[in-house]
């Protein structure tokens, strides 16, 4: 090689190194926070890897915390100008995050409201205020009826399609000892789990009522339909032939995983835990309809939002990252890795996904699901717990206990929205 060529090669090499160093120096780094759940972390790692490959000038650093500490960590970090640029939050916390100025609206040019309304499942519209969205999910959740295949086969029953069939199947699978104690439940029960959603958004509607009006600001379940729904729910445990027992094995999902419950109503997020339960043979079907075919469901979701910490080039990078993690590709990855449902019908309602033996019942349930707009999700759940306890522990009638719960919840809502 001649001297002239060697100099040219050296110059080209130096230029390439300088370009690489300059590119690294100009790279934008943003932080993403979510609570720790093994499959969610794995899925997000894959999404970050894909995003960084397509955007080599942006680096995304993920941090996760135990669920119990998560909200506290976010609330302390963002006001101090630290922590995440993009953050994951439960949809029911949105009002708190907006009021505390932890997040900022998504830019309308990158996230047009009309397009989101048309392409996402309707329940995400709870994240919209005026012409702007505050946050968007990668995945959503719904409820379905899990059933124990072995116990059903022993009892000679099939997965139910109606409420009456569900009660009959549960009765066939319930076992009681000589002292009258339930030793195996046909159906789990407990307002501390998912039953407060099932009662509120499903049973009240199936008995002919509505849980709330005025965009979930006014309690409406203190009605004949609400009383009938509550009498049905508590009657499963308090009737002459109980098919369940409140507090059985402490937690409903624990009873089902232990093989001591024939059926269990839960969310799609339970799939992973059941897959890891050795020896449990289970299936899943849509929530039972009324005899005339009326169906309802409850849907919830975790969303991603851009925090008020993100400014300038970090804000621009956060917008790009938000666009990717709410894309069709990201939703399919999340379904495959986590088992949570795509937030868009274009992904969820494909033939392969909608007819999947496990995911299908949950995905089909999204078409008729309702999303409760909570002011205080834990506080409102506790009122449902106490409503049932007044009946089971104090012998109070359904009508009286329901009226107390409705008055207390309305006071909670009025106080919240007054602020």
Secondary structure, DSSP 8 states (H G I E B T S, - for coil): --HHHHHHHHHHHHHHHHHHHHHHHH-EEEEEEEE--HHHHHHHHHHHHHHHHH-TTEEEEEEEE-HHHHHHHHHHHHHTT-S-SEEEEEGGGHHHHHHTT-EE---TTTS-HHHHHHHS-GGGGGGEETTEES-EEEEEEEEEEEEEHHHHHHHT----SBHHHHHHHHHHH-EE-TTS-EEEEEE---TTTTHHHIIIIIIHHHTT--SEETTTTEE--SSHHHHHHHHHHHHHHHSTT-S--TTTTSSHHHHHHTT-EEEEEEEGGGHHHHHTSTT--EEEE---B-TT----EEEEEEEEEEETT--HHHHHHHHHHHHHHTSHHHHHHHHHHH--EESSHHHHTSHHHHT-TTHHHHHHHGGGEE----SSHHHHHHHHHHHHHHHHHH---HHHHHHHHHHHHHHHHHHHHH-
